[in-house]
Amino acid sequence: MGRRPNVVLIVVDTLREDHSGALDALLSMGFRKYRGVAPAPWTIPSHVSMFTGLYPSAHGAHEAYGVGALELAALSREAMRASGGGILGDLARDGYETHMYSANVMFVTPRYGFGPFDEVLLVPYFAPTALSSEEELEDFLSYASPSPRSVARLLGRGELGYLWTLSSRYVRVRLGLGLDKGSRIIIDRVRRGLPGFGEPFFLFVNLMEAHGPYGREVREEGEALAALRQIYLGDDSLIRRRLPWKRRAYARSARYAVERVLELVGALGPRLEDSLVIVTSDHGEAIREDAAYHTLYLYDELTRVPLYVRWPACLPAPPEGGGLVSLTRIRSIVSSASGCEVPRVAGGIALSESFGTLLAPDERHLGARVSPERLRWIFSHRVKVHTGRGSVTYNASQGIVEEVSGLGAEE
């Protein structure tokens, strides 16, 4: 076999399938379009599933009652370790040079098991420059939050210009005056760095333009409180009040995210010809009267995601067909295509799973007590079975079917 194809995985964090139609521009660039299904409604379990090829119930890196960010980081690292590093480990062992450019500095970092890469680029949404390690990220976050202490620290270091740049970027994003959340820095690095990449290479990118905060119309704190009150108290009032604002703000952010993806793919230039390029999302976003954010629920708005693939020149493109493609298939797709073997892509069914929420039930913040029955309902193991005709959501913890869509009684 000749040289292995390069592998590029682009994840547009929080981009819903029904807001990604403009990505069809990729079809004129040789991509094929498939029907993607996210294995989970939020970042960590979905990303770990993409890398390991396992559903959340199998890899274990998912939300649960009493599990916070620190515990989840340990679970995610162990899941990646147990799978030999997933896609990253597979390709590194095959001699690939590996690069990760992530704008999701909350979860998609080496701390959560995504590494080691030969090159790491971490871009917080209000950072004026890229960071190249977890240590640099921690140092940045220690003074980047808007507080008198952080301002004093930067002034004490004589970094007045940096303070002005940082403050201006933070205010623009939080007030909705700017939509960029790191993509321009990432695209610029790809343009400048790609000519120097060794071959074959693996480039993994996470973009955050479709993710909150969505600016002054949908304040980040209000979004979390609205989701908390709905999940723990069943109170939809804040969600309903904010719904028109969020619909407009999310649509605007999603359009911008798609534009940046097309620009990023264009920046690959001639490397497209000898590469496997996958463009997808890890999950969607709930914009409903009865749900906000991306957690707990398994609605189609959260689990149906865009999936476009440009196959390398060394193999024929598998047909698009009408089957569903779980993002758990990405590891096997990469494994086959990197060896120039035709992979099996679509299947008859795909699953999505949820185990609760990472949003903690702070009763002082909620202003009310959460009942034990509500907690048991929230932290249930739910499985949504997607088929070509419809879906069914099953609460495995309580042994009940919670929702059926598009299927007849006999099915």
C-alpha positions as a Python dict, from the first residue, in 0.01 Angstrom:
ca = {
    (1, 'M'): (0, 0, 0),
    (2, 'G'): (118, 353, -76),
    (3, 'R'): (117, 644, 164),
    (4, 'R'): (-182, 652, 394),
    (5, 'P'): (-430, 937, 346),
    (6, 'N'): (-437, 1227, 589),
    (7, 'V'): (-732, 1240, 830),
    (8, 'V'): (-918, 1560, 922),
    (9, 'L'): (-1203, 1552, 1176),
    (10, 'I'): (-1394, 1880, 1217),
    (11, 'V'): (-1653, 1894, 1496),
    (12, 'V'): (-1882, 2197, 1496),
    (13, 'D'): (-1987, 2197, 1859),
    (14, 'T'): (-2366, 2229, 1916),
    (15, 'L'): (-2466, 2256, 1548),
    (16, 'R'): (-2812, 2112, 1482),
    (17, 'E'): (-2883, 1923, 1161),
    (18, 'D'): (-3176, 2152, 1077),
    (19, 'H'): (-2950, 2458, 1097),
    (20, 'S'): (-2669, 2315, 885),
    (21, 'G'): (-2821, 2320, 534),
    (22, 'A'): (-2564, 2566, 400),
    (23, 'L'): (-2300, 2297, 456),
    (24, 'D'): (-2436, 2144, 136),
    (25, 'A'): (-2181, 2371, -30),
    (26, 'L'): (-1936, 2096, 65),
    (27, 'L'): (-2100, 1867, -192),
    (28, 'S'): (-1946, 2072, -473),
    (29, 'M'): (-1608, 2008, -310),
    (30, 'G'): (-1644, 1631, -337),
    (31, 'F'): (-1810, 1555, -2),
    (32, 'R'): (-2091, 1304, 50),
    (33, 'K'): (-2379, 1374, 289),
    (34, 'Y'): (-2497, 1120, 547),
    (35, 'R'): (-2764, 1110, 818),
    (36, 'G'): (-2567, 1158, 1139),
    (37, 'V'): (-2688, 1061, 1487),
    (38, 'A'): (-2510, 1176, 1802),
    (39, 'P'): (-2470, 908, 2071),
    (40, 'A'): (-2534, 1165, 2348),
    (41, 'P'): (-2686, 1514, 2384),
    (42, 'W'): (-2369, 1684, 2506),
    (43, 'T'): (-1996, 1714, 2456),
    (44, 'I'): (-1800, 1465, 2664),
    (45, 'P'): (-1990, 1138, 2608),
    (46, 'S'): (-2036, 1223, 2240),
    (47, 'H'): (-1669, 1308, 2178),
    (48, 'V'): (-1549, 1001, 2367),
    (49, 'S'): (-1788, 790, 2157),
    (50, 'M'): (-1649, 940, 1836),
    (51, 'F'): (-1294, 861, 1942),
    (52, 'T'): (-1350, 516, 2093),
    (53, 'G'): (-1632, 378, 1878),
    (54, 'L'): (-1832, 293, 2191),
    (55, 'Y'): (-2168, 413, 2317),
    (56, 'P'): (-2167, 603, 2649),
    (57, 'S'): (-2299, 304, 2847),
    (58, 'A'): (-1996, 108, 2723),
    (59, 'H'): (-1718, 365, 2769),
    (60, 'G'): (-1855, 510, 3096),
    (61, 'A'): (-1765, 876, 3040),
    (62, 'H'): (-2106, 1027, 3104),
    (63, 'E'): (-2310, 1225, 3355),
    (64, 'A'): (-2453, 1063, 3669),
    (65, 'Y'): (-2590, 1175, 4005),
    (66, 'G'): (-2305, 1316, 4215),
    (67, 'V'): (-2059, 1324, 3925),
    (68, 'G'): (-1900, 1665, 3876),
    (69, 'A'): (-1645, 1802, 3632),
    (70, 'L'): (-1344, 1656, 3818),
    (71, 'E'): (-1494, 1308, 3837),
    (72, 'L'): (-1600, 1328, 3475),
    (73, 'A'): (-1247, 1423, 3369),
    (74, 'A'): (-1117, 1106, 3537),
    (75, 'L'): (-1387, 894, 3371),
    (76, 'S'): (-1309, 1044, 3032),
    (77, 'R'): (-934, 989, 3069),
    (78, 'E'): (-993, 628, 3171),
    (79, 'A'): (-1229, 565, 2879),
    (80, 'M'): (-971, 699, 2635),
    (81, 'R'): (-692, 504, 2802),
    (82, 'A'): (-890, 178, 2800),
    (83, 'S'): (-954, 217, 2427),
    (84, 'G'): (-586, 272, 2352),
    (85, 'G'): (-648, 639, 2281),
    (86, 'G'): (-921, 564, 2029),
    (87, 'I'): (-874, 727, 1689),
    (88, 'L'): (-575, 922, 1818),
    (89, 'G'): (-396, 611, 1942),
    (90, 'D'): (-477, 414, 1626),
    (91, 'L'): (-336, 680, 1397),
    (92, 'A'): (-34, 762, 1614),
    (93, 'R'): (64, 394, 1612),
    (94, 'D'): (36, 398, 1233),
    (95, 'G'): (287, 680, 1215),
    (96, 'Y'): (54, 978, 1183),
    (97, 'E'): (161, 1324, 1298),
    (98, 'T'): (-122, 1445, 1523),
    (99, 'H'): (-269, 1793, 1580),
    (100, 'M'): (-561, 1915, 1794),
    (101, 'Y'): (-705, 2267, 1757),
    (102, 'S'): (-985, 2304, 2013),
    (103, 'A'): (-1199, 2604, 2098),
    (104, 'N'): (-1388, 2399, 2360),
    (105, 'V'): (-1146, 2454, 2644),
    (106, 'M'): (-1399, 2337, 2903),
    (107, 'F'): (-1403, 1973, 2792),
    (108, 'V'): (-1211, 1900, 2470),
    (109, 'T'): (-863, 1918, 2620),
    (110, 'P'): (-584, 1680, 2726),
    (111, 'R'): (-723, 1692, 3082),
    (112, 'Y'): (-1025, 1497, 2957),
    (113, 'G'): (-813, 1235, 2783),
    (114, 'F'): (-784, 1395, 2440),
    (115, 'G'): (-412, 1352, 2399),
    (116, 'P'): (-123, 1337, 2375),
    (117, 'F'): (-112, 1511, 2037),
    (118, 'D'): (209, 1623, 1871),
    (119, 'E'): (62, 1973, 1860),
    (120, 'V'): (-213, 2122, 2078),
    (121, 'L'): (-386, 2455, 2020),
    (122, 'L'): (-642, 2569, 2280),
    (123, 'V'): (-850, 2879, 2205),
    (124, 'P'): (-1090, 3014, 2472),
    (125, 'Y'): (-1369, 3210, 2303),
    (126, 'F'): (-1245, 3545, 2437),
    (127, 'A'): (-872, 3475, 2405),
    (128, 'P'): (-684, 3711, 2171),
    (129, 'T'): (-418, 3446, 2101),
    (130, 'A'): (-389, 3069, 2095),
    (131, 'L'): (-255, 2865, 2386),
    (132, 'S'): (-37, 2559, 2336),
    (133, 'S'): (-75, 2361, 2659),
    (134, 'E'): (-303, 2287, 2952),
    (135, 'E'): (-64, 2486, 3173),
    (136, 'E'): (-94, 2795, 2953),
    (137, 'L'): (-471, 2755, 2958),
    (138, 'E'): (-481, 2742, 3338),
    (139, 'D'): (-262, 3050, 3359),
    (140, 'F'): (-483, 3235, 3111),
    (141, 'L'): (-805, 3144, 3290),
    (142, 'S'): (-658, 3255, 3621),
    (143, 'Y'): (-655, 3617, 3506),
    (144, 'A'): (-896, 3618, 3212),
    (145, 'S'): (-1220, 3640, 3411),
    (146, 'P'): (-1344, 3999, 3457),
    (147, 'S'): (-1253, 4083, 3817),
    (148, 'P'): (-1048, 4346, 3999),
    (149, 'R'): (-790, 4080, 4088),
    (150, 'S'): (-732, 3977, 3727),
    (151, 'V'): (-709, 4339, 3613),
    (152, 'A'): (-458, 4416, 3889),
    (153, 'R'): (-254, 4111, 3796),
    (154, 'L'): (-224, 4213, 3430),
    (155, 'L'): (-146, 4573, 3523),
    (156, 'G'): (117, 4446, 3765),
    (157, 'R'): (277, 4254, 3480),
    (158, 'G'): (278, 4568, 3267),
    (159, 'E'): (45, 4413, 3008),
    (160, 'L'): (-186, 4706, 2947),
    (161, 'G'): (-218, 4635, 2575),
    (162, 'Y'): (-304, 4272, 2637),
    (163, 'L'): (-559, 4373, 2901),
    (164, 'W'): (-729, 4605, 2652),
    (165, 'T'): (-737, 4340, 2378),
    (166, 'L'): (-866, 4073, 2614),
    (167, 'S'): (-1134, 4298, 2764),
    (168, 'S'): (-1253, 4418, 2425),
    (169, 'R'): (-1288, 4065, 2290),
    (170, 'Y'): (-1467, 3943, 2603),
    (171, 'V'): (-1718, 4230, 2595),
    (172, 'R'): (-1784, 4191, 2221),
    (173, 'V'): (-1868, 3821, 2252),
    (174, 'R'): (-2075, 3855, 2569),
    (175, 'L'): (-2276, 4146, 2430),
    (176, 'G'): (-2341, 3977, 2099),
    (177, 'L'): (-2131, 4228, 1904),
    (178, 'G'): (-1906, 3957, 1764),
    (179, 'L'): (-1979, 3596, 1668),
    (180, 'D'): (-1626, 3462, 1648),
    (181, 'K'): (-1532, 3225, 1933),
    (182, 'G'): (-1188, 3117, 1821),
    (183, 'S'): (-1239, 2999, 1464),
    (184, 'R'): (-1044, 3281, 1303),
    (185, 'I'): (-739, 3199, 1513),
    (186, 'I'): (-775, 2830, 1428),
    (187, 'I'): (-823, 2888, 1055),
    (188, 'D'): (-524, 3120, 1046),
    (189, 'R'): (-312, 2855, 1221),
    (190, 'V'): (-426, 2592, 969),
    (191, 'R'): (-333, 2817, 679),
    (192, 'R'): (9, 2896, 822),
    (193, 'G'): (86, 2557, 974),
    (194, 'L'): (-51, 2310, 722),
    (195, 'P'): (240, 2338, 475),
    (196, 'G'): (473, 2224, 753),
    (197, 'F'): (268, 1921, 863),
    (198, 'G'): (440, 1587, 819),
    (199, 'E'): (251, 1322, 625),
    (200, 'P'): (35, 1144, 694),
    (201, 'F'): (-125, 1370, 956),
    (202, 'F'): (-436, 1368, 1174),
    (203, 'L'): (-595, 1708, 1235),
    (204, 'F'): (-880, 1726, 1488),
    (205, 'V'): (-1066, 2058, 1518),
    (206, 'N'): (-1346, 2165, 1752),
    (207, 'L'): (-1522, 2492, 1666),
    (208, 'M'): (-1752, 2670, 1914),
    (209, 'E'): (-1932, 2931, 1705),
    (210, 'A'): (-2271, 2753, 1732),
    (211, 'H'): (-2231, 2716, 2110),
    (212, 'G'): (-2333, 2976, 2370),
    (213, 'P'): (-2295, 3237, 2499),
    (214, 'Y'): (-2521, 3392, 2238),
    (215, 'G'): (-2477, 3754, 2341),
    (216, 'R'): (-2698, 4007, 2514),
    (217, 'E'): (-3025, 3848, 2398),
    (218, 'V'): (-2951, 3519, 2569),
    (219, 'R'): (-2727, 3578, 2870),
    (220, 'E'): (-2524, 3273, 2965),
    (221, 'E'): (-2628, 3288, 3331),
    (222, 'G'): (-2995, 3316, 3239),
    (223, 'E'): (-2966, 3019, 3007),
    (224, 'A'): (-2827, 2795, 3280),
    (225, 'L'): (-3090, 2908, 3531),
    (226, 'A'): (-3370, 2849, 3279),
    (227, 'A'): (-3243, 2496, 3214),
    (228, 'L'): (-3198, 2425, 3587),
    (229, 'R'): (-3549, 2535, 3677),
    (230, 'Q'): (-3702, 2331, 3397),
    (231, 'I'): (-3503, 2015, 3472),
    (232, 'Y'): (-3528, 2012, 3851),
    (233, 'L'): (-3857, 2191, 3913),
    (234, 'G'): (-4048, 2140, 3590),
    (235, 'D'): (-4080, 2520, 3561),
    (236, 'D'): (-4081, 2624, 3193),
    (237, 'S'): (-4155, 2993, 3251),
    (238, 'L'): (-3801, 3125, 3197),
    (239, 'I'): (-3755, 2909, 2888),
    (240, 'R'): (-4080, 3031, 2732),
    (241, 'R'): (-3995, 3394, 2806),
    (242, 'R'): (-3655, 3364, 2639),
    (243, 'L'): (-3756, 3142, 2348),
    (244, 'P'): (-3800, 3408, 2072),
    (245, 'W'): (-3466, 3563, 2163),
    (246, 'K'): (-3285, 3232, 2162),
    (247, 'R'): (-3428, 3123, 1829),
    (248, 'R'): (-3289, 3434, 1662),
    (249, 'A'): (-2958, 3426, 1845),
    (250, 'Y'): (-2893, 3056, 1781),
    (251, 'A'): (-2983, 3081, 1411),
    (252, 'R'): (-2740, 3371, 1373),
    (253, 'S'): (-2461, 3182, 1548),
    (254, 'A'): (-2526, 2863, 1351),
    (255, 'R'): (-2507, 3050, 1018),
    (256, 'Y'): (-2177, 3201, 1121),
    (257, 'A'): (-2045, 2859, 1232),
    (258, 'V'): (-2125, 2710, 892),
    (259, 'E'): (-1946, 2997, 716),
    (260, 'R'): (-1636, 2931, 925),
    (261, 'V'): (-1646, 2557, 849),
    (262, 'L'): (-1653, 2626, 477),
    (263, 'E'): (-1361, 2864, 518),
    (264, 'L'): (-1169, 2605, 720),
    (265, 'V'): (-1225, 2331, 462),
    (266, 'G'): (-1116, 2573, 190),
    (267, 'A'): (-796, 2638, 386),
    (268, 'L'): (-702, 2271, 342),
    (269, 'G'): (-643, 2349, -25),
    (270, 'P'): (-469, 2074, -224),
    (271, 'R'): (-455, 1850, 87),
    (272, 'L'): (-823, 1771, 30),
    (273, 'E'): (-728, 1542, -256),
    (274, 'D'): (-529, 1298, -43),
    (275, 'S'): (-732, 1320, 279),
    (276, 'L'): (-1028, 1169, 458),
    (277, 'V'): (-1221, 1475, 580),
    (278, 'I'): (-1517, 1440, 818),
    (279, 'V'): (-1738, 1735, 915),
    (280, 'T'): (-1995, 1677, 1188),
    (281, 'S'): (-2130, 1800, 1522),
    (282, 'D'): (-2120, 1639, 1865),
    (283, 'H'): (-2483, 1733, 1947),
    (284, 'G'): (-2747, 1997, 1882),
    (285, 'E'): (-2926, 2251, 2099),
    (286, 'A'): (-3272, 2249, 2258),
    (287, 'I'): (-3478, 2549, 2152),
    (288, 'R'): (-3822, 2443, 2273),
    (289, 'E'): (-4092, 2551, 2514),
    (290, 'D'): (-4011, 2257, 2741),
    (291, 'A'): (-3631, 2231, 2719),
    (292, 'A'): (-3326, 2455, 2700),
    (293, 'Y'): (-2954, 2401, 2656),
    (294, 'H'): (-2807, 2060, 2563),
    (295, 'T'): (-2843, 1813, 2844),
    (296, 'L'): (-3068, 1532, 2972),
    (297, 'Y'): (-3313, 1507, 2683),
    (298, 'L'): (-3283, 1305, 2363),
    (299, 'Y'): (-3499, 1511, 2129),
    (300, 'D'): (-3405, 1510, 1760),
    (301, 'E'): (-3293, 1872, 1796),
    (302, 'L'): (-3019, 1741, 2023),
    (303, 'T'): (-2929, 1410, 1859),
    (304, 'R'): (-2965, 1459, 1482),
    (305, 'V'): (-2644, 1615, 1353),
    (306, 'P'): (-2485, 1700, 1018),
    (307, 'L'): (-2236, 1452, 874),
    (308, 'Y'): (-2035, 1514, 558),
    (309, 'V'): (-1742, 1302, 444),
    (310, 'R'): (-1488, 1357, 168),
    (311, 'W'): (-1329, 1025, 90),
    (312, 'P'): (-961, 998, -7),
    (313, 'A'): (-870, 935, -368),
    (314, 'C'): (-749, 582, -289),
    (315, 'L'): (-1100, 441, -241),
    (316, 'P'): (-1448, 478, -391),
    (317, 'A'): (-1699, 675, -186),
    (318, 'P'): (-1953, 456, -7),
    (319, 'P'): (-2308, 543, -119),
    (320, 'E'): (-2502, 799, 79),
    (321, 'G'): (-2820, 591, 83),
    (322, 'G'): (-3092, 643, 343),
    (323, 'G'): (-2937, 467, 641),
    (324, 'L'): (-2841, 629, 969),
    (325, 'V'): (-2481, 679, 1074),
    (326, 'S'): (-2404, 683, 1444),
    (327, 'L'): (-2103, 895, 1531),
    (328, 'T'): (-1972, 582, 1703),
    (329, 'R'): (-1892, 467, 1346),
    (330, 'I'): (-1629, 738, 1303),
    (331, 'R'): (-1350, 530, 1456),
    (332, 'S'): (-1413, 236, 1225),
    (333, 'I'): (-1454, 469, 927),
    (334, 'V'): (-1116, 629, 1002),
    (335, 'S'): (-954, 291, 1063),
    (336, 'S'): (-1074, 149, 731),
    (337, 'A'): (-1024, 459, 518),
    (338, 'S'): (-677, 532, 656),
    (339, 'G'): (-581, 187, 524),
    (340, 'C'): (-761, 260, 195),
    (341, 'E'): (-1025, -2, 268),
    (342, 'V'): (-1392, 70, 197),
    (343, 'P'): (-1570, 106, 533),
    (344, 'R'): (-1923, 14, 627),
    (345, 'V'): (-2093, 346, 696),
    (346, 'A'): (-2472, 348, 735),
    (347, 'G'): (-2682, 110, 943),
    (348, 'G'): (-3047, 36, 1005),
    (349, 'I'): (-3056, 188, 1352),
    (350, 'A'): (-2854, 420, 1572),
    (351, 'L'): (-2873, 489, 1944),
    (352, 'S'): (-2851, 796, 2166),
    (353, 'E'): (-2811, 775, 2544),
    (354, 'S'): (-2856, 1004, 2843),
    (355, 'F'): (-2792, 948, 3214),
    (356, 'G'): (-2908, 1280, 3358),
    (357, 'T'): (-2736, 1616, 3360),
    (358, 'L'): (-2407, 1769, 3467),
    (359, 'L'): (-2597, 2077, 3589),
    (360, 'A'): (-2594, 2042, 3968),
    (361, 'P'): (-2919, 2087, 4166),
    (362, 'D'): (-2828, 2386, 4382),
    (363, 'E'): (-3149, 2432, 4584),
    (364, 'R'): (-3035, 2770, 4717),
    (365, 'H'): (-2998, 2891, 4360),
    (366, 'L'): (-3324, 2729, 4252),
    (367, 'G'): (-3515, 2867, 4550),
    (368, 'A'): (-3701, 2540, 4603),
    (369, 'R'): (-3645, 2183, 4716),
    (370, 'V'): (-3605, 1910, 4455),
    (371, 'S'): (-3809, 1599, 4530),
    (372, 'P'): (-3646, 1252, 4543),
    (373, 'E'): (-3891, 1135, 4275),
    (374, 'R'): (-3781, 1415, 4043),
    (375, 'L'): (-3414, 1329, 4100),
    (376, 'R'): (-3479, 964, 4018),
    (377, 'W'): (-3657, 1067, 3700),
    (378, 'I'): (-3377, 1305, 3598),
    (379, 'F'): (-3090, 1064, 3662),
    (380, 'S'): (-3241, 775, 3469),
    (381, 'H'): (-3064, 589, 3191),
    (382, 'R'): (-3250, 672, 2872),
    (383, 'V'): (-3195, 515, 2531),
    (384, 'K'): (-3336, 654, 2210),
    (385, 'V'): (-3350, 407, 1921),
    (386, 'H'): (-3343, 588, 1586),
    (387, 'T'): (-3462, 408, 1275),
    (388, 'G'): (-3522, 522, 920),
    (389, 'R'): (-3896, 547, 995),
    (390, 'G'): (-3898, 703, 1341),
    (391, 'S'): (-3774, 658, 1695),
    (392, 'V'): (-3858, 534, 2042),
    (393, 'T'): (-3716, 661, 2372),
    (394, 'Y'): (-3696, 407, 2652),
    (395, 'N'): (-3629, 484, 3018),
    (396, 'A'): (-3419, 180, 3106),
    (397, 'S'): (-3398, 271, 3475),
    (398, 'Q'): (-3775, 283, 3517),
    (399, 'G'): (-3867, 31, 3249),
    (400, 'I'): (-4104, 258, 3056),
    (401, 'V'): (-4135, 392, 2702),
    (402, 'E'): (-4132, 772, 2725),
    (403, 'E'): (-4177, 876, 2362),
    (404, 'V'): (-4258, 719, 2025),
    (405, 'S'): (-4228, 914, 1702),
    (406, 'G'): (-4309, 804, 1347),
    (407, 'L'): (-4354, 433, 1427),
    (408, 'G'): (-4674, 229, 1406),
    (409, 'A'): (-4802, 26, 1700),
    (410, 'E'): (-4684, -300, 1541),
    (411, 'E'): (-4327, -168, 1530),
}
